């Protein structure tokens, strides 16, 4: 049984930034100069982020202060079995409802999801759809939120934690030569997505549900909004986008609040 309330807020925030920096920095320190799409590099980078995630969890075990009656460190970071079914079902279903419009748009365009699944059955797909979502949610949400919650509560922690995840994407400008407008858009998009998954973590106190939701988002990709005006079934696609958005707004309010204990 443990607590993180003894760590001052400035130190807690600094630890969050440090974990995020370790996640991003380790990738470029150990694989600098390598082609990130090369199979061996992908395998190495996957192993690195898994090791960083494990290191963050181990670090939290060391800095936690024992307290009778408090949740364990594993429970704090959302690795627990209690209410697991609801913690997976509600976030994943809510995320899928949001993608109702893009799903219909792709189907009407002749897009094959089975082909996409087959195409993702390699190390690049494994990294993008499984390794990255699980390790990112574990480090940037599950390991950071418990440090902020004792001082800020759920609402403020949900707002404050994700910008660290968004700012972490600025490295693409310095290391990948990505134009700054694209990098800024990525940072905004990932921050908004982080608010969503941080909200889900604050409600469910589980990491698996938000990780699977992230996996699904990475598999689907960003909605292809620029293609809608020229789509053959434009009105149908717009209608399904609106239905999906309405369903998402309804569903996100139904996500249950699942206590740690």
Secondary structure, DSSP 4 states (H G I P E B T S, - for coil): -EE-TTS-HHHHHHHHHHHHHHHHHHHHHHHTTS-TTSHHHHHHHHHHHHHHHHHHHHHHHHHPEE-TTSPPHHHHTT---TTHHHHHHHHHHHHHHHTHHHHHHHHHTT--HHHHHHHT-SHHHHIIIIIHHHHHHIIIIIHHHHHHHHHHHHHHHHHHHHHHHHHGGGHHHHHS---HHHHHHHHHHHHHHHHHHHHHHHHH--SHHHHHHHHHHHHH-S--GGGSTT-TTHHHHHHHHHHHHHHHHHHHTT-------
